[in-house]
């Protein structure tokens, strides 16, 4: 993450006003890797202030969705309105559609807002703007996979069987991508995320004993690799797992740890 901060400093030394782009990516990575939230919000405010000063409204608009998520996580909701809802390139394609959808689906997952999560995930998968290797793509696959398994699990009507398997397929695809990243890119960064996606998959498939093992593995890996936010998330999802399978006392234990 600090490499993006080094890039920002190098840009500033050379007088490049696009330094704010590096600062923006740095802030987003800090948010999703579990840095202290008040410090992240303060850094985001500085970057947006600098973006506005240099009239770089592209960076400003791209930052606002994540900024609103960060504010909500610390109990605030006073994010400024965006300069415009969508950014388009010369071909008329929307540039920030995937980013907006990712921000909304991750926020909805964290605050357990199922309908909002499903709607945002549909837009995220339709946008598919993060085929390249970027931090947003990594976190996007993780959170959209968790949402997919959640939506699949809540789709119980027999008439919606095809819908359920559509979401299961999406979740499995995200899990498979995370497995490749864990094996070929970085066990440190992706192992805990893989375990949590696998746990949610087993929960959907009603392999409860296997799911229990994987939730604990996700929690332990998150703790070992210092992803405190994802350690909390794994504990919370394990709590929902135990609550929904009728084990209230164990659910309380995991919720309290979260």
ABEGO torsion letter per residue (X at the ends): XAAAAAAAAAAAAAGBAAAAAAAAAAAAAAAAAGBBAAAAAAAAAAAAAAAAAAGBAAAAAAAAAAAAAAAAAAGBAABBBBABABBBBAAGBBAAAAAAAAAAAAAAAAAGBAAAAAAAAAAAAAAGAAABBBAAAAAAAAAAAAAAAAAAAABABAAAAAAAAAAAAAAAAAAAAAAAAAAAABAAAAAAAAAAAAAAAAAAAGBAAAAAAAAAAAAAAAAAAGBAAAAAAAAAAAAAAAAAAGBAAAAAAAAAAX
